Amino acid sequence: MPKKIMVVDDDPVIVKYLTTLFQDNGYDTCSASDGLQAMDLIQTEVPDLITLDLEMPQEWGSRFYRKLSKDSNLKKIPIIVITGLAGQHAVKDAVAYIHKPFDRDKLMGIVKQTIG
């Protein structure tokens, strides 16, 4: 059974690009447009990895991360932050920070190193 990656980003172009990239590399995907939707989705679609934008409407990625890190079953899910914001923001245990625009090969290398 393929590993699942949850894409959390409010930009539909980025979501489509990432889900296609991951599916083309053999992963299952699910997506959410902000932290609130992601928190609801994660109850039924427990992913093996999450890519997380930080600046989103409704609920920012950093707030979603704080909620996730309080759940003993979910806090072990690796997170790759993909953001347009400069610096490293409030996701201290992220596997990687990747700044937009990003290199797809670099991203896939991190994904494969993290979840196979």
C-alpha positions as a printed Julia matrix, in Angstrom:
116×3 Matrix{Float64}:
   0.0    0.0     0.0
   1.48   3.38   -1.02
   2.44   5.95    1.61
   0.11   8.94    1.9
   1.11  12.61    1.81
  -1.23  15.37    2.97
  -0.73  18.69    1.17
  -1.88  21.69    3.22
  -1.81  24.88    1.15
  -4.35  27.55    0.2
  -3.03  27.99   -3.34
  -4.92  25.56   -5.64
  -2.1   25.69   -8.21
   0.46  24.56   -5.6
  -1.92  21.85   -4.33
  -2.45  20.49   -7.84
   1.28  20.62   -8.61
   2.27  18.85   -5.39
  -0.44  16.19   -5.52
   0.45  15.41   -9.14
   4.17  15.3    -8.32
   3.62  12.96   -5.38
   1.17  10.72   -7.26
   3.57  10.5   -10.2
   6.17   9.23   -7.72
   3.89   6.52   -6.33
   2.37   8.21   -3.27
  -1.29   8.59   -2.34
  -2.36  12.13   -1.53
  -5.02  14.15    0.2
  -5.2   17.92    0.58
  -6.59  20.73    2.7
  -6.7   24.47    2.05
  -5.98  25.59    5.62
  -5.26  24.33    9.12
  -8.92  23.92   10.1
  -9.71  21.74    7.11
  -6.48  19.8     7.64
  -7.37  19.07   11.28
 -10.76  17.69   10.19
  -9.24  15.65    7.36
  -6.48  14.15    9.47
  -9.08  12.34   11.57
  -9.98  10.11    8.61
  -6.95  10.4     6.32
  -3.96   9.81    8.58
  -0.96  10.63    6.36
   2.61   9.37    6.54
   3.91  12.9     5.83
   2.49  16.44    5.65
   3.63  19.32    3.46
   2.55  22.5     5.21
   2.23  26.07    4.02
   2.36  28.6     6.83
   0.38  31.6     5.6
  -3.21  30.55    4.91
  -6.69  31.96    5.56
  -8.76  30.74    8.5
  -5.91  29.02   10.3
  -2.2   29.36    9.65
   0.04  26.34    9.36
   1.88  27.15   12.58
  -1.38  26.97   14.56
  -2.3   23.67   12.89
   1.15  22.37   13.83
   0.67  23.36   17.48
  -2.63  21.46   17.59
  -1.09  18.46   15.86
   1.86  18.37   18.27
  -0.49  18.04   21.26
  -1.93  14.76   19.94
   0.3   11.83   20.88
  -0.77   9.79   17.82
  -0.4   12.6    15.29
   2.67  14.47   16.52
   4.96  11.81   15.06
   3.9   12.6    11.48
   6.87  14.24    9.69
   6.24  17.75    8.36
   7.92  19.53    5.48
   7.19  23.26    5.57
   6.8   24.77    2.09
   6.37  28.52    2.41
   6.91  31.89    0.85
   7.69  33.41    4.25
  11.33  34.11    5.06
  12.95  32.33    7.99
  11.82  29.36   10.01
   8.54  29.95   11.77
   7.1   28.08   14.74
   7.41  24.56   13.37
  10.48  23.59   15.33
  10.35  19.86   14.56
   9.9   20.18   10.8
  11.92  17.72    8.74
  12.76  20.56    6.33
  11.9   24.13    5.4
  11.56  24.7     1.68
  10.98  28.2     0.35
   8.74  28.95   -2.63
   9.55  28.73   -5.44
  11.08  25.34   -4.75
  13.09  22.72   -6.59
  10.98  19.6    -7.2
  13.99  17.27   -7.14
  15.15  18.63   -3.8
  11.62  18.2    -2.39
  11.33  14.63   -3.69
  14.74  13.8    -2.24
  13.57  14.95    1.19
  10.27  13.03    0.85
  12.03   9.81   -0.17
  14.61  10.16    2.57
  11.85  10.74    5.15
   9.21   8.13    4.24
  10.79   6.02    1.51
